[in-house]
């Protein structure tokens, strides 16, 4: 009887599940930049969104204009 116990493979240890802590849900702020509305036919082309920024970048007083654009 003792020999049967020795030749038996060892039992696997019992795994106790560890609880995963809940993640914090951070509020997502609303964007401050207003984009053009979507067309009925689909999304707006990227060039439509970038045109105001490209015009400001080529302007001599671009620092002030960019600050005003992004502070709206």
C-alpha positions in Angstrom: 0.0 0.0 0.0 2.8 2.4 0.8 4.5 1.7 -2.5 1.4 2.7 -4.5 1.4 6.1 -2.8 5.1 6.7 -3.6 4.7 5.8 -7.3 1.7 8.1 -7.9 2.6 11.4 -9.7 2.5 14.5 -7.5 -0.7 16.4 -7.3 -0.8 19.9 -8.8 -1.1 22.8 -6.3 -4.5 24.4 -6.1 -4.6 27.8 -7.8 -6.5 30.4 -5.9 -7.9 33.1 -8.2 -6.6 36.6 -7.4 -9.2 39.4 -7.9 -8.2 42.0 -10.4 -8.6 45.5 -9.1 -11.1 47.7 -11.0 -9.7 50.3 -13.2 -10.5 53.9 -12.7 -12.7 55.5 -15.3 -11.4 58.9 -16.1 -13.8 61.4 -17.7 -13.1 62.2 -21.3 -13.2 65.9 -21.9 -15.2 67.2 -24.9 -13.0 68.5 -27.7 -12.7 72.3 -27.8 -12.0 72.6 -31.5 -15.1 72.6 -33.6 -14.9 70.5 -36.7 -17.0 70.9 -39.8 -20.2 68.7 -39.8 -20.1 65.4 -41.6 -21.6 65.3 -45.0 -24.6 63.1 -45.8 -22.4 61.1 -48.2 -19.8 60.3 -45.6 -16.9 61.7 -43.5 -15.2 65.0 -44.3 -11.9 64.9 -46.2 -8.8 65.6 -44.1 -7.8 68.6 -46.3 -11.0 70.3 -45.2 -9.9 70.0 -41.6 -6.3 71.1 -42.2 -7.0 74.1 -44.4 -7.4 76.6 -41.5 -4.2 75.4 -39.8 -2.2 75.5 -43.0 -3.3 79.0 -43.7 -2.3 80.1 -40.2 1.1 78.4 -40.4 2.0 80.4 -43.5 0.9 83.7 -41.9 3.6 86.0 -40.5 1.7 86.4 -37.2 1.2 82.6 -36.8 2.0 82.3 -33.1 -0.8 84.6 -32.0 -3.2 83.1 -34.6 -2.5 79.6 -33.5 -3.0 80.5 -29.8 -6.4 82.1 -30.7 -7.4 79.1 -32.8 -6.7 76.6 -30.1 -8.1 78.7 -27.2 -11.6 78.7 -28.7 
